[in-house]
Amino acid sequence: MQILLDRSGISPGVVDGWRGGMSERHQGLSAPVPVCPADGRMSPVVWQLLQPFAAEPLTMTYTITDEDSYGLVDNIPSDYGEKAKMTSQGYTSIEEKLAERFHMDEKFLVRLNPGIAFVPGATIQATVPAKPIRGKVARIIIDKATRRVAAHDDRGRMVADYPATVGSDQTPSPHGTHTVDAVALDPVYTYNPNRNFKQGNNDRVLTIPPGPNGPVGNVWIDLSQPTYGIHGTATPSKLFVSQSNGCVRLTNWDARELAGMVQSGKTVVEFLAPGQPSQM
């Protein structure tokens, strides 16, 4: 079901084989598929609507290559000062790298391949990830209540919908309407405790090298509201159990897909307060 929803344009976040927060919240949404009952439950209606996306296999075999083992780092420290001393915020294992490539939870990928060592030459089973959605996004609607990010084209048609972490009680996300200013892929992250938030005991400006495990993942979509943006995350399986520092956090692959569709200076980003209807 998660794979089919991903193919329909309604991202489940990570494919993990479990019915949890992300699985429940997206079943009542409508992207390219028609409106489904918004009860968070699988039903014959939802299942039939997803069948057009079931023609291709759901899983595949994959042989791990030497390239898959390149660029790994030993660990990712939580302290920003320690991060700044590194040359990369890369993946920490082949399992983590491949799980992200296949839009999977890392533990689910390992569980799908019991007893197999993730080393070059090994053949594993993996899910078939959805192909990236292409197009132009004119408007993004961020719903704080449901923690979803909906992307619409210039005709008002929803082309994609993503699960997200949207701010926190201490550092809430902005209100109102803004625009996309720019997009940065694999960004270098500048930490400035005087501009937004303070992390640990770090009280000076730090430059943190790029990588998928960086503070904003491997994508930054800059908004007209200073210091705020839509970005990726190093922990995609925790989108619904963690909090952000006021920004909008997606999985790295969803943020990358959205970054390819937004238009700098044109795409409008609307933050909905709980209970507030969209102005679409």
Secondary structure, DSSP 4 states (H G I P E B T S, - for coil): -HHHHHHHTB--SSB-SS-SHHHHHHTT--SSSPP--SSS---HHHHHHHGGG-SS-SEEEEE--SGGGTT--S---SSHHHHTTSS----SSHHHHHHHHTTB-HHHHHHHSTT---STT-EEEEE-PPPPP-S---EEEEETTTTEEEEE-TTS-EEEEEE-EE--SSSPPP-EEEEEEEEEES--EEE-TTTS---TT--S-EEE--STTSTTTTEEEEESSTT-EEE--S-GGGTTT---SSSEE--HHHHHHHHTT--TTT-EEEEEPTTPPP--
